[in-house]
Amino acid sequence: MPWPRPAISAHPLQQRRNSMTDRDSSGSTHFGYQRVAAEDKARLVAGVFDSVAGKYDLMNDLMSLGVHRLWKRFTLELSGVSAGQRVLDVASGTGDLAAAFAGRVGAEGRVISTDINNAMLSRGRDAIIERGIAGNVDYAQANAESLPFAAASFDCVSIAFGLRNVTDIPAALASMHRVLKPGGRLLVLEFSKPLAPVRPLYDVYSKVLPWLGKAVTGDADSYRYLVESIRMHPDQATLKKMMIAAGFSHCDFYNLSGGIVALHRAYKL
């Protein structure tokens, strides 16, 4: 997947994170460190996940040394989800959170697993079925920016490691706010800005990741994009402001693994 690599005039950490939206006046947005037409980003991101879908779980374990399971477990514990509730898992990927929520809501509840990418959605469905979960999970290919569900449909909406790939983050947050019931909560688990003591080690790791991706999947470019997308994603404080601007209340975040990942939680009043 040979994308052109434009020259970068400043360190990525200095280039990102300050604006409330990544779309500029010319209608372009970022795809990693590149500027691309906003309407092209979803297609380019789809290409990345079509490429990595087959070894997505393996790479998650290698990239995080298995710690992503603890991050997701923490997300589940803070969700407050209980039996009989309805949960929407956006950008569900291979379905880890959707499967866990299915266990929480039980036979009387419902989980909707969505992803914009059909290859990832199919892998997630297969993985959930292989776990013996079928009766209370539905699937929908959907764009986070325009979720095809009625207003006030869900008690909880989650998105794990997917928000940074969205073209228009404010639109996605507004869409998730719309489908939540009053009193419902949003959980955003995402890579974020590491705290100062962790940054040097994280910078070294970021350089290793494309090499690891090439060694395991034969695809360095997709994992280079993943590193760049993390660098370009809003930091903890900026994302909190974006959630407030989308109408959420009681917004807070929890730094995990020294801020490498943050869990944001917010409520719809």
Backbone bond lengths (Angstrom), bond angles and torsions (degrees), N, CA, C in turn:
res aa  C-N    CA-C-N  psi(-1)  N-CA   C-N-CA  omega(-1)  CA-C   N-CA-C  phi
1 M - - - 1.461 - - 1.528 108.57 -
2 P 1.329 119.21 76.87 1.454 122.71 -168.89 1.517 113.12 -84.63
3 W 1.332 117.34 86.59 1.445 120.94 177.77 1.516 109.55 -83.48
4 P 1.332 118.95 146.32 1.455 120.33 176.40 1.518 110.37 -66.11
5 R 1.321 117.22 144.49 1.447 122.22 -178.78 1.519 109.17 -110.50
6 P 1.331 120.26 98.12 1.445 121.50 -178.78 1.520 111.49 -69.83
7 A 1.316 115.93 157.40 1.450 120.58 176.57 1.524 109.39 -66.86
8 I 1.309 115.80 143.14 1.451 121.85 179.91 1.520 108.12 -111.89
9 S 1.322 115.86 122.40 1.452 119.38 -172.99 1.512 113.36 -88.27
10 A 1.333 117.86 -13.32 1.457 120.66 -179.93 1.512 108.95 -144.10
11 H 1.327 115.64 161.01 1.457 119.34 177.92 1.524 109.57 -60.21
12 P 1.341 117.38 138.46 1.459 120.53 -177.12 1.520 113.48 -53.71
13 L 1.330 117.52 -36.40 1.450 119.54 -178.94 1.521 111.68 -64.62
14 Q 1.334 116.84 -24.37 1.457 120.72 178.32 1.520 111.07 -86.59
15 Q 1.323 117.42 -20.14 1.459 120.56 -174.59 1.523 112.88 -84.21
16 R 1.308 117.81 -25.89 1.448 120.28 -170.10 1.510 112.41 -105.92
17 R 1.333 115.26 -178.38 1.451 125.10 159.39 1.522 116.50 83.92
18 N 1.323 121.21 -11.68 1.454 118.10 -173.00 1.523 113.91 -94.75
19 S 1.324 118.99 -28.95 1.452 120.20 -176.13 1.521 110.95 -85.36
20 M 1.334 115.98 156.34 1.461 120.75 179.07 1.521 111.67 -79.64
21 T 1.313 117.99 -15.72 1.461 121.66 176.12 1.509 108.85 -145.85
22 D 1.329 117.17 150.04 1.455 120.82 -177.87 1.521 112.61 -90.00
23 R 1.315 118.11 -9.14 1.456 120.98 -179.82 1.531 108.98 -79.80
24 D 1.343 117.39 128.94 1.457 118.46 -179.50 1.525 110.30 -99.23
25 S 1.346 115.82 -177.59 1.462 120.25 -173.47 1.520 112.89 -66.59
26 S 1.322 116.99 -20.18 1.462 120.10 179.30 1.529 112.22 -86.78
27 G 1.340 116.84 -2.48 1.464 119.98 179.94 1.512 113.63 86.46
28 S 1.329 117.50 14.29 1.459 119.91 177.98 1.522 110.02 -100.24
29 T 1.315 115.91 163.28 1.450 122.25 178.12 1.515 107.88 -143.92
30 H 1.331 116.60 178.53 1.467 118.17 -178.76 1.522 110.56 -93.37
31 F 1.313 114.92 144.14 1.461 123.06 168.07 1.518 104.67 -128.36
32 G 1.349 115.85 96.49 1.453 118.07 -165.21 1.519 108.07 64.11
33 Y 1.320 116.85 -131.18 1.465 120.99 179.39 1.524 112.27 -89.74
34 Q 1.317 117.68 -4.57 1.460 120.52 -179.78 1.521 110.53 -84.74
35 R 1.329 116.03 155.11 1.460 121.97 165.98 1.518 107.04 -100.09
36 V 1.326 115.61 129.26 1.461 121.39 179.69 1.524 107.91 -133.28
37 A 1.323 116.48 161.76 1.458 120.10 173.50 1.522 109.03 -60.00
38 A 1.338 116.59 134.87 1.463 120.77 -175.82 1.526 111.84 -54.96
39 E 1.324 116.28 -36.56 1.466 118.92 -177.65 1.531 112.31 -71.90
40 D 1.335 117.25 -11.77 1.466 120.37 -179.56 1.529 113.01 -93.18
41 K 1.332 117.69 -16.29 1.463 118.70 -171.65 1.523 112.18 -63.08
42 A 1.334 118.14 -44.86 1.463 120.00 -177.74 1.528 110.70 -57.95
43 R 1.334 116.69 -40.19 1.471 120.04 179.59 1.524 110.77 -65.85
44 L 1.326 117.36 -41.55 1.459 121.10 -179.25 1.531 110.97 -67.47
45 V 1.330 116.34 -41.37 1.467 119.66 176.60 1.518 110.34 -63.96
46 A 1.333 116.72 -39.62 1.468 119.98 177.63 1.519 110.78 -58.77
47 G 1.332 116.74 -39.18 1.460 120.36 177.99 1.516 112.14 -61.39
48 V 1.329 116.31 -38.91 1.465 120.22 177.69 1.523 110.19 -61.28
49 F 1.319 117.18 -49.22 1.457 119.57 -173.70 1.527 112.55 -78.27
50 D 1.329 117.80 -25.75 1.460 118.74 169.40 1.526 109.79 -60.95
51 S 1.342 115.49 -37.45 1.450 120.87 -177.39 1.528 112.87 -71.62
52 V 1.345 116.76 -38.96 1.462 119.77 -171.97 1.525 113.91 -98.62
53 A 1.341 118.31 -5.86 1.466 120.72 -171.95 1.524 112.64 -55.08
54 G 1.320 117.29 -40.13 1.460 120.62 -174.45 1.517 114.16 -63.35
55 K 1.338 117.63 -29.17 1.466 120.77 -178.70 1.519 111.49 -124.19
56 Y 1.329 116.05 26.90 1.462 121.03 -176.01 1.526 111.49 -61.74
57 D 1.326 117.52 -47.63 1.465 120.37 -178.19 1.520 111.24 -65.20
58 L 1.322 116.64 -42.47 1.464 120.23 179.01 1.528 110.63 -60.37
59 M 1.323 116.42 -44.89 1.462 119.62 -179.81 1.523 111.41 -67.46
60 N 1.323 117.91 -35.33 1.467 119.53 175.73 1.520 110.98 -59.06
61 D 1.335 116.26 -43.59 1.460 119.85 179.33 1.527 111.27 -65.83
62 L 1.333 116.38 -42.12 1.463 119.18 -179.87 1.522 111.77 -68.47
63 M 1.332 116.96 -42.92 1.461 120.58 -175.99 1.520 112.05 -66.81
64 S 1.325 117.15 -35.39 1.461 120.45 -175.75 1.522 112.76 -106.71
65 L 1.334 117.22 2.57 1.467 122.03 -173.83 1.536 110.77 55.21
66 G 1.324 114.73 32.75 1.456 121.11 177.90 1.515 114.82 83.59
67 V 1.341 117.68 -3.95 1.469 120.50 -175.17 1.530 111.54 -69.96
68 H 1.339 118.29 -19.28 1.471 119.14 179.01 1.525 111.38 -58.29
69 R 1.315 117.01 -26.72 1.465 119.96 177.83 1.537 111.07 -67.71
70 L 1.327 116.27 -36.68 1.467 120.04 177.22 1.519 110.61 -70.73
71 W 1.333 118.22 -38.00 1.467 121.02 176.85 1.529 110.08 -60.55
72 K 1.321 116.38 -43.42 1.461 120.27 -178.86 1.529 111.27 -70.44
73 R 1.317 116.33 -34.70 1.465 119.29 177.11 1.529 110.15 -64.48
74 F 1.330 116.83 -41.18 1.467 120.78 177.35 1.533 110.18 -62.46
75 T 1.314 116.19 -41.03 1.470 121.06 177.50 1.524 110.43 -59.52
76 L 1.309 116.25 -44.61 1.464 120.92 179.95 1.526 110.72 -61.90
77 E 1.334 116.78 -42.76 1.459 120.14 -177.56 1.522 111.53 -66.10
78 L 1.340 117.69 -35.45 1.457 120.44 -179.21 1.527 113.10 -84.52
79 S 1.313 117.17 -4.74 1.460 120.20 -175.60 1.516 112.83 -70.64
80 G 1.319 116.90 -29.33 1.456 119.99 -175.17 1.513 113.89 69.98
81 V 1.334 117.65 11.78 1.461 121.20 -178.51 1.526 109.75 -70.25
82 S 1.327 115.54 137.47 1.460 120.66 -178.47 1.526 110.55 -135.60
83 A 1.302 115.94 175.58 1.463 122.33 -175.77 1.526 111.06 -57.13
84 G 1.333 114.87 137.39 1.452 121.54 175.73 1.511 115.30 88.17
85 Q 1.323 118.36 -4.17 1.455 120.30 -176.95 1.529 111.82 -87.20
86 R 1.343 114.50 166.72 1.463 122.02 178.87 1.523 109.04 -111.27
87 V 1.344 115.36 129.10 1.462 122.20 -176.07 1.515 109.28 -125.46
88 L 1.323 115.55 136.64 1.461 122.22 173.60 1.516 108.08 -111.98
89 D 1.331 116.26 119.65 1.465 121.30 176.76 1.524 108.18 -105.38
90 V 1.325 116.37 107.78 1.460 123.21 -175.79 1.534 108.96 -90.13
91 A 1.349 116.05 144.70 1.473 120.78 -176.79 1.524 109.04 52.73
92 S 1.312 115.03 51.06 1.462 122.39 -168.48 1.524 113.36 -68.19
93 G 1.330 117.45 -20.36 1.464 119.63 178.04 1.511 111.87 60.14
94 T 1.338 115.85 -128.71 1.460 119.28 -178.14 1.524 112.55 -89.72
95 G 1.322 117.63 13.38 1.459 121.20 162.48 1.511 117.78 85.95
96 D 1.333 119.37 16.34 1.464 119.78 -178.98 1.519 112.26 -57.90
97 L 1.337 116.30 -51.58 1.463 119.57 -177.62 1.528 111.31 -69.85
98 A 1.324 116.38 -40.66 1.463 119.38 179.74 1.525 110.66 -58.19
99 A 1.322 116.78 -42.63 1.462 120.56 179.32 1.526 111.08 -64.22
100 A 1.335 116.57 -41.89 1.459 120.01 179.74 1.530 110.92 -65.76
101 F 1.324 116.89 -41.72 1.460 119.98 177.91 1.527 110.98 -64.19
102 A 1.328 116.58 -36.06 1.467 119.93 179.28 1.520 110.71 -59.36
103 G 1.326 116.09 -38.11 1.454 119.54 176.62 1.514 112.37 -66.95
104 R 1.318 117.05 -33.65 1.462 121.73 -179.25 1.529 112.43 -72.62
105 V 1.326 117.00 -42.74 1.471 119.02 -173.22 1.519 112.12 -80.72
106 G 1.330 117.83 -21.55 1.454 121.48 175.96 1.523 113.63 70.71
107 A 1.303 115.60 -171.64 1.457 121.71 -173.85 1.521 112.81 -65.72
108 E 1.321 117.34 -26.24 1.464 120.62 -178.43 1.526 112.44 -87.06
109 G 1.328 117.26 -10.25 1.458 121.50 179.61 1.511 111.86 -99.15
110 R 1.317 115.56 -176.58 1.462 120.52 -178.31 1.513 109.48 -148.35
111 V 1.328 116.49 138.87 1.459 123.40 173.59 1.521 107.94 -121.30
112 I 1.322 116.04 131.35 1.463 121.42 174.41 1.520 107.26 -108.99
113 S 1.317 116.51 120.01 1.460 122.97 178.58 1.525 108.55 -99.76
114 T 1.342 117.08 121.16 1.462 119.94 -179.16 1.519 110.57 -125.32
115 D 1.307 114.80 153.05 1.460 121.55 171.42 1.524 106.96 -157.09
116 I 1.317 116.77 146.05 1.456 120.43 177.76 1.522 111.18 -75.04
117 N 1.336 115.83 -20.86 1.460 121.81 -175.32 1.529 109.82 -101.06
118 N 1.330 116.83 120.68 1.457 120.69 -175.32 1.529 112.17 -66.32
119 A 1.338 117.63 -35.30 1.464 119.90 179.98 1.521 110.75 -63.78
120 M 1.338 116.63 -42.55 1.457 119.63 178.82 1.528 110.97 -69.57
121 L 1.318 116.99 -40.90 1.465 120.24 179.50 1.528 110.94 -61.55
122 S 1.321 116.24 -41.00 1.470 120.36 179.59 1.521 111.26 -65.44
123 R 1.333 116.59 -41.35 1.461 119.57 178.23 1.529 110.30 -65.47
124 G 1.326 115.75 -40.33 1.455 118.41 178.16 1.512 112.32 -62.75
125 R 1.338 116.57 -44.02 1.476 120.37 178.37 1.525 110.41 -60.38
126 D 1.335 116.81 -45.89 1.461 119.80 -179.62 1.529 111.20 -61.73
127 A 1.347 116.27 -41.92 1.464 120.14 -178.48 1.520 111.12 -65.23
128 I 1.331 117.18 -40.52 1.468 120.85 -179.81 1.523 110.40 -67.12
129 I 1.323 116.80 -41.78 1.467 120.21 178.59 1.520 110.64 -64.62
130 E 1.344 116.70 -39.23 1.462 120.19 178.29 1.525 112.04 -62.68
131 R 1.311 117.22 -25.58 1.469 120.95 176.80 1.527 111.89 -80.29
132 G 1.319 116.48 -1.19 1.450 120.25 179.74 1.509 113.81 84.75
133 I 1.341 116.36 16.30 1.465 121.07 179.99 1.517 108.02 -104.85
134 A 1.308 117.22 123.00 1.465 118.76 -178.21 1.518 112.64 -146.39
135 G 1.334 117.16 -40.04 1.456 120.31 -167.00 1.505 116.09 -69.81
136 N 1.329 119.18 -24.62 1.463 119.74 -174.18 1.532 113.44 -122.58
137 V 1.325 117.13 22.49 1.468 121.43 177.60 1.525 109.17 -125.27
138 D 1.317 116.03 129.83 1.459 122.37 172.98 1.530 108.59 -116.40
139 Y 1.341 116.14 165.43 1.465 121.60 -173.94 1.520 109.91 -132.47
140 A 1.331 115.04 142.94 1.463 119.45 178.20 1.516 109.14 -150.46
141 Q 1.330 115.86 129.69 1.463 119.72 172.27 1.526 106.98 -79.46
142 A 1.315 117.01 117.97 1.464 119.90 -170.81 1.516 110.60 -151.12
143 N 1.324 115.35 148.63 1.453 123.78 175.40 1.524 108.23 -89.74
144 A 1.329 116.46 128.54 1.467 120.70 -178.22 1.521 112.48 -59.98
145 E 1.331 117.31 -24.80 1.461 120.55 -177.38 1.531 112.89 -76.32
146 S 1.314 117.27 -17.54 1.472 120.95 -178.45 1.530 108.49 -147.08
147 L 1.302 116.15 69.55 1.463 121.64 -175.60 1.531 110.61 -64.73
148 P 1.324 117.52 129.75 1.477 121.23 -173.01 1.520 113.28 -86.65
149 F 1.331 116.23 51.54 1.454 121.05 -178.44 1.528 109.20 -129.91
150 A 1.324 115.49 154.43 1.459 120.39 -179.58 1.524 110.90 -65.91
151 A 1.312 115.67 153.77 1.455 120.62 176.21 1.523 109.89 -60.98
152 A 1.341 115.18 148.12 1.465 122.44 175.77 1.526 112.18 55.55
153 S 1.352 116.40 47.18 1.463 121.45 -176.50 1.525 113.79 -99.38
154 F 1.345 118.10 -20.28 1.463 120.05 -168.30 1.531 111.81 -129.01
155 D 1.330 113.87 146.20 1.464 120.66 174.68 1.520 111.65 -80.73
156 C 1.318 116.42 -26.88 1.462 120.95 -178.08 1.522 109.00 -148.78
157 V 1.331 116.27 139.72 1.460 122.98 172.10 1.520 107.39 -123.39
158 S 1.319 116.49 132.69 1.464 121.15 178.46 1.527 109.43 -126.53
159 I 1.327 114.34 150.77 1.460 120.89 171.44 1.522 107.07 -147.45
160 A 1.316 116.54 119.52 1.459 122.13 -176.05 1.525 109.92 -116.92
161 F 1.317 115.71 117.22 1.462 122.96 176.38 1.518 112.10 58.18
162 G 1.328 115.56 35.59 1.456 119.96 178.69 1.510 113.87 -127.34
163 L 1.328 117.78 -22.38 1.461 119.55 -173.58 1.526 111.80 -64.72
164 R 1.322 117.87 -33.05 1.475 119.47 -177.79 1.524 112.13 -68.57
165 N 1.339 117.36 -16.27 1.464 120.44 179.83 1.525 112.77 -92.43
166 V 1.321 116.74 -3.58 1.465 121.56 -179.21 1.527 109.47 -76.65
167 T 1.318 116.86 139.96 1.462 120.44 -179.99 1.518 111.46 -68.34
168 D 1.317 117.75 -46.05 1.465 123.16 -175.67 1.526 108.40 -122.72
169 I 1.326 116.78 91.82 1.456 121.19 -175.93 1.529 112.03 -61.95
170 P 1.348 120.05 -45.02 1.466 118.22 177.62 1.529 113.08 -57.62
171 A 1.337 117.37 -38.63 1.463 119.82 178.10 1.524 111.18 -64.86
172 A 1.336 117.11 -39.28 1.458 120.53 178.84 1.527 110.91 -65.75
173 L 1.326 116.84 -43.20 1.465 119.79 178.63 1.530 110.72 -62.68
174 A 1.332 116.45 -40.89 1.464 120.09 178.25 1.524 111.12 -64.37
175 S 1.330 116.97 -38.72 1.459 121.28 179.35 1.527 110.77 -65.90
176 M 1.322 116.43 -41.32 1.463 120.07 178.65 1.527 110.93 -68.03
177 H 1.331 116.89 -36.72 1.463 120.86 176.15 1.531 110.06 -62.15
178 R 1.319 117.31 -41.58 1.468 121.63 -177.24 1.523 111.76 -61.71
179 V 1.333 118.02 -41.41 1.466 119.88 -173.96 1.528 113.10 -83.21
180 L 1.334 117.50 -8.49 1.457 120.09 177.36 1.526 111.27 -78.56
181 K 1.318 116.37 145.33 1.451 121.96 171.14 1.529 109.06 -73.72
182 P 1.321 118.19 154.39 1.470 119.28 170.42 1.530 109.98 -55.64
183 G 1.311 115.59 132.28 1.456 120.47 -175.05 1.518 113.33 88.82
184 G 1.339 116.85 -7.73 1.460 120.94 178.74 1.519 111.59 -74.21
185 R 1.324 116.17 164.03 1.457 120.04 -176.54 1.519 111.71 -128.52
186 L 1.316 113.00 148.69 1.456 122.65 176.43 1.516 108.73 -108.59
187 L 1.331 116.13 135.60 1.456 122.63 175.91 1.518 108.55 -121.80
188 V 1.321 116.29 121.67 1.461 122.00 177.81 1.521 107.89 -118.66
189 L 1.319 116.78 109.88 1.457 122.80 175.87 1.518 107.01 -102.59
190 E 1.325 116.94 119.42 1.463 118.47 -173.07 1.528 110.59 -154.92
191 F 1.325 114.96 151.32 1.461 119.58 170.04 1.520 108.80 -58.65
192 S 1.333 115.81 146.65 1.452 118.83 -174.85 1.523 109.71 -143.97
193 K 1.330 116.57 -156.51 1.466 121.19 -177.09 1.529 109.15 -93.93
194 P 1.338 118.10 114.65 1.463 119.68 -179.40 1.520 111.82 -62.35
195 L 1.325 115.51 148.41 1.452 120.54 174.01 1.525 110.37 -67.46
196 A 1.315 116.08 157.65 1.467 121.43 -169.91 1.535 114.06 -51.33
197 P 1.333 120.44 -44.95 1.472 118.75 -177.47 1.527 114.02 -62.87
198 V 1.331 115.92 -23.18 1.469 120.42 -174.31 1.526 111.74 -92.28
199 R 1.324 117.85 -20.88 1.464 121.00 -169.01 1.529 114.76 -58.89
200 P 1.335 120.33 -45.09 1.473 118.02 -178.60 1.524 113.18 -58.32
201 L 1.322 116.22 -44.56 1.464 119.89 178.93 1.523 110.56 -65.41
202 Y 1.339 116.58 -39.76 1.454 120.48 -179.87 1.520 111.44 -65.51
203 D 1.345 117.50 -36.37 1.460 120.46 177.64 1.525 111.06 -63.00
204 V 1.330 116.04 -40.55 1.471 119.61 177.65 1.527 110.01 -64.71
205 Y 1.316 116.33 -44.83 1.464 121.27 179.48 1.525 110.95 -59.35
206 S 1.327 117.21 -39.73 1.459 121.34 -179.21 1.521 111.41 -61.24
207 K 1.305 116.73 -32.85 1.462 120.36 178.79 1.523 111.85 -74.84
208 V 1.327 116.00 -27.23 1.468 120.68 -178.53 1.524 111.73 -80.12
209 L 1.329 116.79 -29.17 1.467 120.82 -170.83 1.529 113.64 -57.99
210 P 1.352 120.83 -46.12 1.474 118.20 177.91 1.533 112.56 -59.83
211 W 1.321 116.19 -36.54 1.469 119.15 177.32 1.529 110.31 -63.67
212 L 1.349 116.35 -42.50 1.455 120.18 178.17 1.523 110.75 -62.93
213 G 1.330 116.58 -41.51 1.454 120.31 177.77 1.517 112.23 -60.80
214 K 1.316 115.85 -40.97 1.466 119.30 178.92 1.520 110.93 -66.87
215 A 1.343 116.92 -41.26 1.457 120.67 -178.03 1.521 111.95 -64.83
216 V 1.350 117.18 -37.11 1.459 120.60 -174.01 1.523 112.00 -91.56
217 T 1.345 116.43 -39.65 1.469 119.92 -173.43 1.522 113.20 -114.11
218 G 1.333 117.46 -10.00 1.457 120.33 -175.17 1.509 113.19 76.74
219 D 1.323 117.77 13.06 1.464 122.16 -173.77 1.527 109.36 -132.25
220 A 1.319 117.32 94.09 1.465 121.33 177.99 1.515 111.38 -78.02
221 D 1.336 117.78 -35.35 1.463 120.81 -173.69 1.523 112.45 -63.15
222 S 1.326 116.68 -40.66 1.471 119.00 -179.56 1.516 111.08 -62.75
223 Y 1.327 117.03 -39.65 1.460 119.78 -178.93 1.524 111.33 -78.93
224 R 1.309 117.23 -25.05 1.466 118.96 170.36 1.523 109.58 -65.55
225 Y 1.334 116.50 -41.84 1.469 119.24 175.56 1.520 110.76 -59.95
226 L 1.335 118.40 -43.08 1.456 120.48 -178.30 1.526 111.08 -60.35
227 V 1.335 116.62 -40.77 1.467 120.19 176.46 1.525 110.04 -62.44
228 E 1.327 116.27 -46.41 1.467 120.00 -178.10 1.528 111.26 -65.38
229 S 1.324 117.40 -38.67 1.460 120.07 -179.73 1.525 110.78 -64.68
230 I 1.325 116.96 -34.23 1.460 120.82 176.16 1.526 110.15 -65.34
231 R 1.321 116.27 -44.17 1.465 120.43 -179.50 1.530 111.81 -63.79
232 M 1.318 117.04 -32.94 1.457 121.01 -175.95 1.534 113.12 -86.18
233 H 1.317 117.12 -10.35 1.463 120.49 -176.48 1.525 110.05 -72.66
234 P 1.332 117.81 145.12 1.470 119.87 178.64 1.527 112.07 -57.01
235 D 1.329 115.88 144.21 1.458 119.47 177.35 1.534 110.16 -74.02
236 Q 1.328 115.06 -179.86 1.462 120.64 -171.77 1.533 111.78 -58.28
237 A 1.321 116.68 -49.34 1.464 120.03 -176.16 1.518 111.93 -67.10
238 T 1.341 116.62 -38.29 1.462 120.14 -179.59 1.521 111.02 -67.57
239 L 1.323 116.86 -42.73 1.463 119.38 178.86 1.528 110.75 -64.74
240 K 1.313 117.46 -37.42 1.460 119.99 176.35 1.533 110.69 -59.15
241 K 1.332 117.27 -43.55 1.463 121.33 177.85 1.529 111.05 -62.41
242 M 1.320 116.80 -38.25 1.458 120.74 179.27 1.527 110.95 -65.78
243 M 1.313 116.61 -37.48 1.464 120.17 178.76 1.526 110.66 -67.78
244 I 1.317 116.63 -40.11 1.466 120.23 176.41 1.531 110.00 -63.14
245 A 1.341 116.28 -43.01 1.466 120.50 179.56 1.524 111.58 -62.69
246 A 1.346 117.38 -27.55 1.467 121.43 178.86 1.527 112.60 -80.68
247 G 1.331 116.99 -3.09 1.457 120.31 176.44 1.512 115.23 108.25
248 F 1.334 117.75 0.32 1.459 120.10 -178.32 1.524 111.07 -79.52
249 S 1.334 114.77 154.88 1.459 121.97 179.13 1.526 109.91 -125.14
250 H 1.322 115.28 166.22 1.468 121.92 178.45 1.538 110.21 50.71
251 C 1.310 115.98 47.85 1.462 121.62 -177.71 1.533 109.33 -81.82
252 D 1.306 116.12 130.28 1.458 119.84 174.11 1.520 109.00 -144.41
253 F 1.326 116.05 170.17 1.464 119.16 177.89 1.517 109.29 -144.91
254 Y 1.337 114.10 156.30 1.454 123.10 -178.41 1.523 107.96 -126.01
255 N 1.324 116.07 120.25 1.456 120.21 176.88 1.521 109.66 -77.43
256 L 1.311 116.53 128.97 1.454 123.00 178.67 1.521 108.74 -116.94
257 S 1.327 116.14 142.25 1.476 121.44 179.70 1.524 110.68 52.03
258 G 1.325 115.94 48.57 1.451 120.36 176.37 1.512 114.46 69.45
259 G 1.327 116.91 25.98 1.457 120.13 179.09 1.513 114.28 85.80
260 I 1.315 118.18 0.59 1.466 120.11 174.14 1.526 109.23 -58.11
261 V 1.315 114.74 -36.90 1.469 122.60 175.80 1.524 107.64 -127.93
262 A 1.313 116.41 147.13 1.467 121.20 173.88 1.520 109.16 -131.36
263 L 1.314 115.05 140.85 1.453 120.99 172.03 1.527 107.89 -104.42
264 H 1.335 116.51 118.14 1.449 122.82 175.90 1.520 108.47 -99.36
265 R 1.327 116.09 136.22 1.457 121.62 177.25 1.526 108.38 -129.18
266 A 1.323 116.88 134.85 1.453 121.37 -179.25 1.524 109.45 -148.34
267 Y 1.325 116.17 162.01 1.454 121.79 -174.50 1.514 110.95 -126.00
268 K 1.326 115.52 150.40 1.443 122.32 170.73 1.518 108.72 -100.01
269 L 1.307 116.57 119.73 1.463 120.03 -179.65 1.522 111.31 -78.03
